[in-house]
């Protein structure tokens, strides 16, 4: 219903830090708008970011949240250099 009413993912993306604070103990997020349907997402100081399985699960969670407000969502890990407790992602939607 939300997507049919014209609500975009930008309505929920600014609240990702609040979701993070409730779900995890420590660490944080950085979100940056890269285009009308694209965002850059970074996880900082989070020990669980070192786990491949956790990063894949986070991508699935992010896509699920975005798809509440868009027809299709894509979330891809873009981490170039492995740094403990750090991961980057690109979120896009249609």
C-alpha positions in Angstrom: 0.0 0.0 0.0 2.8 2.4 0.8 4.4 2.2 -2.6 1.1 2.6 -4.3 0.4 5.7 -2.2 3.7 7.3 -3.6 5.9 6.8 -0.5 9.5 6.2 -1.5 12.4 4.4 0.2 13.8 7.8 1.2 11.0 7.9 3.8 12.6 5.0 5.7 16.3 5.2 4.9 17.0 8.1 7.3 15.7 5.8 10.1 18.2 3.0 9.5 20.4 4.3 12.4 17.4 3.9 14.8 16.8 0.3 13.6 20.5 -0.4 14.1 20.5 1.0 17.6 17.6 -1.3 18.6 19.0 -4.4 16.9 22.8 -4.2 17.7 25.0 -3.2 20.6 27.7 -0.9 19.3 28.8 0.2 15.8 27.0 2.6 13.6 25.9 3.4 10.1 26.6 6.1 7.5 24.1 6.7 4.7 24.6 8.9 1.7 22.2 9.7 -1.1 23.9 9.0 -4.5 20.9 9.5 -6.7 17.1 9.6 -6.8 17.0 5.8 -6.5 20.5 4.9 -5.1 22.2 5.2 -1.7 25.6 4.4 -0.3 25.6 2.6 3.1 28.5 2.0 5.5 28.8 -0.1 8.6 31.4 1.1 11.1 32.9 -0.4 14.3 30.8 -3.5 14.2 32.6 -6.8 14.9 29.8 -8.8 13.2 30.7 -7.1 9.9 33.7 -9.4 9.7 31.4 -12.4 9.0 30.5 -13.1 5.4 27.2 -14.7 6.4 26.2 -11.6 8.5 26.9 -9.2 5.6 24.8 -11.4 3.2 22.0 -11.4 5.8 22.2 -7.6 6.2 21.8 -7.3 2.4 18.7 -9.4 2.5 17.3 -7.3 5.4 18.0 -4.1 3.6 16.4 -5.3 0.4 13.3 -6.4 2.3 12.9 -3.0 4.0 13.4 -1.1 0.7 10.9 -3.4 -1.2 8.2 -2.3 1.2 8.4 1.1 -0.6 9.7 0.1 -4.1 8.9 -2.6 -6.7 12.4 -4.1 -6.7 15.5 -3.5 -4.6 19.1 -4.4 -5.0 21.8 -4.3 -2.2 25.3 -5.2 -3.1 28.4 -5.3 -0.9 31.0 -2.9 -2.3 33.8 -3.3 0.3 37.1 -3.0 -1.5 39.5 -3.5 1.3 38.8 -5.7 4.3 39.0 -3.6 7.4 37.9 -5.2 10.7 34.4 -4.0 11.7 33.8 -2.2 8.4 31.6 -2.9 5.4 30.1 -0.9 2.5 27.0 -1.5 0.4 25.2 0.1 -2.5 21.4 0.1 -2.4 19.4 0.7 -5.6 15.7 0.3 -6.3 13.1 0.6 -9.1 
